[in-house]
C-alpha cells in the first residue's frame, strides 16, 4: 500500500472551486458541494444558485449571524451577496430547465464510465426514505456537471463503476469527477485521470475503481491547502 494522504471534504471543495471560471452561474447540490462558497478564488465573479430560490448566494454565515429565514437547498443558513435575489421555487427551476446554469456540482453514490449518475437512492439498502429533489433536473439542465465524492464507499466498494447498479439520476451527464484521490474526466474515449494525490500510484487508483482508467499524458499531482476537517487552515 502506498503512503499517501487522501484529501478531506473541504480540500475536495477547494480544488473543485478552482475550476469554476469567472462569470459562471453555478448550482451547488446538497452535501459536499455546499462547502464550495468558502473557497471560490478571489477576483472571480461567480453567481451561485440554490434550487430553493436563491441567486447570488454567499458563504455560510458565522454562528452568531445565522438567519433561519435564509437557507440553502440543504436547509442550512446561508447568506446573500449584494445584488442577489430570492424568488419562487418554480422560477428557480425555470433557471435550471431553461439551460441558464453553466455548472451543476453534485454529490454521488455511483458514476459509470459513460458518465451516468446515481445520487438520490441507495436502493434496498437505504436507511432513510430516498428523495430525488431537483437532482434529475440539475444533472441534465446545466452545461457541465461536476461530481464531488469519496473515491470509495464506506464499505470500500468503488463508486466509479462500469455500470451503475443504483437508481439513476441522469444518463451520460457527468463531465468531471473530483474525489479524495484523483480528478477524472469522463470522455468519449473513456475515463481519463488528470490528477492524483501525491504518493498514490495510478495502479492503486485503478484497483479502487470499478471501471477502466487511462492516465493522461500530462497527469499532475492533486494538491490542496492544509485545511482541517472544519475547513480552517
Residue pairs with C-beta under 8 A, 6 or more apart in sequence:
1 204
2 199
2 200
2 201
2 204
3 199
4 181
4 197
4 198
4 199
4 200
5 197
5 199
6 151
6 180
6 181
6 197
7 15
7 180
7 181
7 197
7 222
7 224
8 180
8 227
8 228
8 229
9 32
9 35
9 180
9 229
10 35
10 38
10 39
10 227
10 228
10 229
10 230
10 231
11 180
11 224
11 225
11 227
12 32
12 148
12 178
12 179
12 180
12 224
13 32
13 33
13 35
13 36
13 38
13 39
13 148
13 231
14 39
14 224
14 225
14 227
15 178
15 183
15 222
15 223
15 224
16 33
16 36
16 105
16 146
16 148
16 178
17 36
17 39
17 40
17 41
18 39
18 41
19 146
19 176
20 26
20 36
20 40
20 41
20 44
20 46
20 103
21 44
21 46
21 102
22 43
22 44
22 45
22 46
23 44
23 45
23 46
24 46
24 47
24 102
24 103
25 47
25 49
25 95
25 100
25 101
25 102
25 103
26 36
26 46
26 47
26 48
26 49
26 101
26 102
26 103
26 104
26 105
27 48
27 49
27 50
27 51
27 96
27 101
27 103
27 104
27 105
27 138
27 142
28 34
28 36
28 37
28 48
28 49
28 50
28 57
28 72
28 73
28 105
29 73
29 104
29 105
29 106
29 107
29 119
29 135
29 138
30 73
30 74
30 107
30 133
31 74
31 107
31 148
32 107
32 148
32 149
33 105
33 106
33 107
33 148
34 60
34 72
34 74
34 76
35 231
36 48
36 105
37 48
37 57
37 58
37 59
37 60
37 78
38 59
38 60
38 231
40 46
47 55
47 56
48 54
48 55
48 56
48 57
48 58
49 55
49 57
49 92
49 95
49 96
49 101
50 57
50 72
50 73
50 78
50 92
51 73
51 89
51 92
51 93
51 96
51 133
51 134
51 137
51 138
52 71
52 72
52 73
52 89
52 92
53 86
53 87
53 88
53 89
53 91
53 92
54 72
54 78
54 80
54 84
54 85
54 86
54 92
55 84
55 85
55 86
55 87
55 95
56 80
56 81
56 82
56 83
56 84
56 85
57 72
57 78
57 79
57 80
57 81
57 84
58 78
58 79
58 80
58 81
58 84
59 78
59 79
60 76
60 77
60 78
60 79
61 67
61 77
61 78
61 79
65 79
66 77
67 77
68 77
70 77
70 78
70 79
70 80
70 86
71 77
71 78
72 78
73 133
73 134
80 86
93 134
93 137
95 101
96 134
96 137
96 138
96 141
96 142
97 137
97 141
98 141
99 141
99 143
101 138
101 141
101 142
101 143
102 142
102 143
102 144
103 142
103 143
103 144
103 145
103 146
104 138
104 139
104 141
104 142
104 144
104 145
104 146
105 145
105 146
105 147
105 148
106 117
106 119
106 135
106 138
106 139
106 145
106 146
106 147
106 148
106 169
107 119
107 147
107 148
107 149
108 117
108 118
108 119
108 147
108 148
108 149
108 159
108 174
108 177
109 118
109 119
109 120
109 121
109 122
109 153
109 159
109 166
110 117
110 118
110 119
110 159
110 160
110 161
110 164
110 165
110 166
111 117
111 118
111 147
111 149
111 159
111 160
111 161
111 164
111 174
111 177
111 186
112 160
112 161
112 162
112 163
112 164
112 211
113 160
113 161
113 162
113 163
113 186
113 190
113 191
113 211
113 212
114 171
114 172
114 186
115 171
115 172
115 173
115 174
115 175
115 186
116 163
116 164
116 168
116 170
116 171
116 172
116 173
116 174
117 139
117 145
117 147
117 164
117 168
117 169
117 170
117 173
117 174
118 164
118 165
118 166
118 167
118 168
118 169
119 135
119 139
119 147
119 169
120 130
120 131
120 132
120 133
120 135
120 136
120 167
120 169
121 130
121 132
121 166
121 167
122 130
122 166
123 165
123 166
123 167
130 167
132 169
135 169
135 170
136 169
136 170
138 145
139 145
139 169
139 170
139 173
140 170
140 173
144 175
144 176
145 170
145 173
145 174
145 175
145 176
146 175
146 176
146 177
146 178
147 174
147 176
147 177
147 178
148 178
148 179
149 159
149 177
149 178
149 179
150 159
150 179
150 180
151 158
151 159
151 160
151 179
151 180
151 181
151 182
151 205
151 208
151 209
152 158
152 159
152 208
153 159
157 210
158 208
158 209
158 210
158 211
159 179
160 177
160 179
160 184
160 191
160 209
160 210
160 211
161 210
161 211
162 210
162 211
162 212
174 186
175 185
175 186
176 183
176 184
176 185
176 186
177 183
177 184
177 185
177 186
180 197
181 196
181 197
181 200
181 205
181 208
181 222
182 193
182 194
182 195
182 196
182 197
182 200
182 205
182 222
183 193
183 194
183 195
183 222
184 191
184 192
184 193
184 194
184 213
185 191
185 192
185 194
185 216
189 214
190 212
190 213
190 214
191 209
191 211
191 212
191 213
191 214
192 213
192 214
192 215
192 216
193 202
193 205
193 213
193 214
193 215
193 216
193 219
194 216
194 219
194 220
195 219
195 220
195 221
195 222
196 202
196 205
196 219
196 221
196 222
197 221
197 222
197 223
198 221
198 222
198 223
202 213
202 215
202 219
205 213
206 212
206 213
225 233
226 233
227 233
